Amino acid sequence: MTLLDRFYSKIANGRPAILLTICFGLAACFWATQSAVEAAGSKLPEGWSVRADSGTGENNQLSIDGGVYHFMMGGPPSDNGTFYNPAWTATGNHTLSATFTQNAAATHPTAYGLMFGGSNLGGADQMYLYFLVRQAGEYYIANRKGASVTAVTPWTANKAIKPQGADGHQTNTLSVQVAGANVIFSVNGAEVNRLPAAGLQVNGLYGFRIGHRLDITVTNVMK
């Protein structure tokens, strides 16, 4: 008797419910496991990590297609995310720049930009600097040590920054240049600030800092 014959025999004997339950149960387990793997794999490309302000950052997504980085951020403020790759590090004189495009109107002022000078991003003693812009045409420079954030330059308006348009789009190119004793911060090729390098942590990991609820595309990454 074949396996299929045994199956139909058991159905004829009044035991289909048990077999069908087992079959459907195994199928459900298989598809649930597959979906979980696919979902986990689709969040971030290989080699990338995200450090959320709290939690795991599981609501934050990054996809990379050639030189285009696309960030889709989760909702609560705790989903503000710092994205990094251990292969992205720099010391001494260096320049990091990228063009950021906000693809849809922000529901409220939320920022995005560059992260640099990072260390221990996976631990409680994380450290990094970030240079951000937001919708009204303002920029911000801050230093994070552990859970503490200190504004190096508070939110400041600058005419070099293109504000969010009526269609919700906003595009700006941000640059951080470590040049000898100075760190030069520029937007769209115009210097907006210059600070002493001696007072800042500029060596280490670099990447991106993206605020919650944002849909951001990053191109023209120079590192």
N, C-alpha and C positions, 0 to 999 in steps of 0.2 A: 504494500500500500504506500502510495506516495505521500509526501507531506501535505499536499493540497487535499488528497483524499481523506487524510486524518482530520484536517481542518473542517471539511464539510461533514464528516462523521460526527465530530463533536457538536457542530451546530445542530445536526439532526437529533442528537441526544439531549438537546435543551441547554447547552452550555455556551451559547454565543456571547452572552454579555461579558463573561470573564475574559474570553479571548479578545473580544473587541476592545475592552477596557485596557488590556495589556498592550495591544497593538497601538491604539491611539495614544496611550500613555508614553510609550517609547518614542513614537513619532513626535509628540509634543516636546519631550525632553530634547530630542535631536534638534528640532527647529529652534527651540528656545536657546540652546547652547550656541547654535550657529549664529542666531541674531545677535546674541550678546557679544560674540567674538567680532562680528562685523561692525557693531556699534562702537566697540572699544577701539577697533582698528581705524575707524573713520575719523576719530576725534583729532588726532595729531599725526603728522608724518613721522616716519622712522627717524630717531635721533632727537626729536623735539620734545620739550616738556613745557608745562605751564604752571606757574606758581600763582594761585589765586590769593586774594587778600585773606580769605578764609575758606575752609573746605578743600575739596580735591580739584576744583576747576573742571569737573566733568561736564559742565554745561557750556564750556568754551571749545570752539572748534577752529582748526587751522587746516587749510588745504594748500598745497603748493603745486602749481602747474608751470613748469619752466621757471621763469623769474618772477612769477606773479604769486603773491602770498595773499590768501583770502581768509579773513578772520570773521567768525560769527560768534558773538558773545552772548552769554546767558544773562538773565534778568537782574537778580539782586545785586546791590553794590558789592557784595562779597565776591562776585564773579569778575571784578576787575582783575585782569590777568597780565602777568609778566612772562613772555615767551622767550625761551632760550635754547640754544644748542651747544653742547660742550665743545664742539669743534670751532665755535665762534668766540675767539678770544683775541685780545690785542694788548700790547704794552708799548711804552714809549710814544713817539709821535705817530699818530694815526688819525684817520678820518672815517666817520660812519655817516652815511646819508641815505635817505630813502624818500620816495614820493608816496604820500598817504592820500587816499581818496575815500571820503565818507560817502557811502552809496545810498543812504536813506536818511531822512531827517531824524535827528536825535530827539527823544522825548523830553529831555532836559539837558542842561550843560554837562557833558561827559567828554573826557579827554583821551588823546591817543598820541603816540610818538615813539621816541627811541629810549632804550635802556642801555646803560654802559657801566663799566667798572664793577661788574657783578662778581660776587663770590658767595659760596655756600647757599645757593638759591634753593636747595632742597632741605635746608635745616632751619632751626629756630634763630640762628645768628646770621641770617641772610643780610647781604649788603649790596646796594647798587644805587646809582644815580639815574634820574630820568628827566627827559626834556620833552614836554608835551605842548600841544595846542588844543584849543577847543572852539566851539561853534561861533562865538562872538568875535573871533579874531584876536585871541589872547594866548600868551604862552606862559609856561610854568616850569621851573627847575626845582627838583627836590631830591633829598638824600634819604634813603631808607636804611636803618640799622635795626635788625630784628623786627619788632612790631612798631617801632617808632619812625615817624616820617617828619623830617624837618624841611621846611621850605627854604631853599637857597635864594630863589627869586620868586616872590608871590605872583599871583595871576596879574599879568601886565599886558595891556593892549599895545599892539604895534601894527602900523599900516602895511608892513610887509606881509602880514598874514591875511590870506584870503578868507573871508567869513563864509559861513554856510549860506548857500543861495536859496532862492525861493523854491527850487525843486528839491531841496534837502541835501544836495551835493556840496561837498567842500574838498578841495584838493590843495595840498601844500607839500613842498619838499623841505624836509628838516635835515640839518647837518650839525654834527658835533665834530670839531677838529681840535685834537690835542697837539699844540704846537709849542714846544719848549716850555716856557713858564706860564703859558696861557691855555685856556680852553675857550674856543670860540663857538658860539651858538648862532646858527643862521637859519633863516626861513626864506625860501625862494631866492637864494643867492645873496640875501641882504643880512648883514650881521645885526642881531638883535641884542646880544649880550657878550661880554668877555669877562672871564673870571680867572683868578690865579689858580693854576693847577695844583699848587702846594696845599690848598685847602680842600681839595676834592679827591675822591678815590676814582681814578680814571683808568686804571689797569684791571683787566679781567674780562669776564664774560660781557657780551653785548647782544642785544636783540630788540624786542618790541614790547611796549607797554600799551595795552588796549583796554579802554573802559567798558563797563557793562552796557548791554543792550545795543552795542554798535555793530554795524556791518561795514567792515573796512577792507579795502584792497591796497596792498603795498607793492610798488614797482620800483624800478631803477635803484635797486639796493646796491650801494657801493661800500665796500669794506676792505 
